């Protein structure tokens, strides 16, 4: 539901907790669990001697990529799952050019969160493979 803020000229989308919010929260729990499993399995680069070279460099690149995509997915899912408000401050500026409803905005947020979950999975798997390749070459 679109709500107009009384003190400013901005509009906000407000949602009550529903099934989509519950599924979003469950997705957050699974995302965190998956990231913890991968990081515990590889010890997060701590305590193991890795051989220098290409595998170690790629492991570091995929380690950073997995955390960046993880926090992006987490932020998007927290925003989409929350009962709070999405600010529509651009709607007051570009209302004639952009016509998007609150439901479409929330659907797009969940869709983007899903894409970033997949990116996190791919980056984490590639990190894990590169890490173990670097460890085997010691």
C-alpha positions in Angstrom: 0.0 0.0 0.0 1.4 3.4 -0.9 1.5 5.8 2.0 2.2 9.5 1.8 4.6 10.8 4.5 3.0 13.8 6.3 6.1 15.9 6.8 7.8 15.4 3.5 6.6 15.1 -0.1 7.7 11.5 -0.3 5.6 8.3 -0.7 6.4 4.9 0.9 5.2 1.4 0.3 4.1 -0.3 3.5 3.5 -4.1 3.8 2.1 -6.3 6.5 3.8 -9.7 7.2 2.5 -12.3 4.7 3.6 -15.6 3.1 6.2 -13.8 0.8 7.8 -12.2 3.9 8.0 -15.6 5.6 9.6 -17.2 2.6 12.0 -14.3 2.4 13.0 -14.8 6.0 13.4 -18.6 5.4 15.6 -17.7 2.3 17.8 -15.5 4.6 18.3 -18.3 7.0 19.3 -20.7 4.2 21.6 -18.1 2.7 23.4 -17.6 6.0 23.6 -21.3 6.7 25.1 -22.0 3.3 27.7 -19.3 3.7 28.6 -20.6 7.2 29.0 -24.1 5.9 31.4 -23.0 3.1 33.4 -20.8 5.3 33.7 -23.4 8.1 34.7 -26.0 5.5 37.5 -23.8 4.2 38.4 -22.2 7.5 38.2 -18.7 5.8 41.8 -18.7 4.7 42.9 -19.1 8.4 45.3 -21.7 9.7 46.1 -23.5 6.5 49.1 -23.1 4.4 48.2 -22.5 0.8 50.7 -22.8 -2.1 51.4 -19.5 -3.8 50.1 -19.3 -7.4 47.1 -19.0 -9.6 44.8 -21.2 -7.4 45.5 -19.1 -4.3 44.8 -15.9 -6.2 41.5 -17.2 -7.6 40.5 -18.5 -4.2 41.0 -15.0 -2.8 39.0 -13.4 -5.7 36.1 -15.9 -5.3 36.3 -15.5 -1.5 35.7 -11.7 -1.9 33.1 -12.2 -4.6 31.2 -14.7 -2.4 31.1 -12.2 0.5 30.1 -9.2 -1.7 27.2 -11.2 -3.3 26.2 -12.6 0.1 25.8 -9.2 1.7 24.1 -7.9 -1.4 21.6 -10.7 -1.3 21.1 -10.4 2.4 20.4 -6.7 2.1 17.9 -7.1 -0.7 16.1 -10.0 1.1 16.0 -8.1 4.4 14.5 -5.1 2.6 12.0 -7.1 0.7 10.9 -9.3 3.6 10.6 -6.5 6.1 7.2 -5.0 7.1 8.8 -1.6 6.8 8.7 0.8 3.9 10.4 1.1 0.6 11.1 4.8 0.0 9.6 6.1 -3.3 11.3 9.4 -3.2 12.0 9.3 -6.9 8.3 8.8 -7.5 7.6 12.4 -6.5 10.3 13.6 -9.0 9.6 11.3 -11.9 6.0 10.3 -11.4 5.1 11.0 -15.0 7.9 9.0 -16.4 7.9 6.0 -14.0 4.7 4.0 -13.2 5.5 1.2 -10.9 3.3 -0.2 -8.2 4.3 -1.2 -4.7 3.6 -4.9 -5.5 5.8 -4.7 -8.6 8.6 -3.1 -6.6 8.5 -5.9 -4.0 8.3 -8.6 -6.6 11.3 -7.2 -8.3 13.2 -7.0 -5.0 12.6 -10.7 -4.3 13.6 -11.6 -7.9 16.8 -9.6 -7.5 17.5 -11.3 -4.2 17.1 -14.7 -5.9 19.6 -13.8 -8.5 22.1 -12.8 -5.9 21.5 -16.0 -4.0 22.5 -17.9 -7.1 25.5 -15.6 -7.7 26.6 -16.3 -4.0 26.2 -20.0 -4.6 28.3 -19.9 -7.7 31.0 -17.7 -6.2 31.1 -19.9 -3.0 31.5 -23.1 -5.0 34.2 -21.6 -7.1 36.0 -20.3 -4.0 35.8 -23.7 -2.4 37.2 -25.5 -5.5 40.0 -22.9 -5.9 40.8 -23.1 -2.2 41.1 -26.9 -2.2 43.2 -26.8 -5.4 45.6 -24.4 -3.7 45.8 -26.6 -0.7 46.5 -29.8 -2.6 49.5 -28.1 -4.3 51.3 -27.5 -1.0 
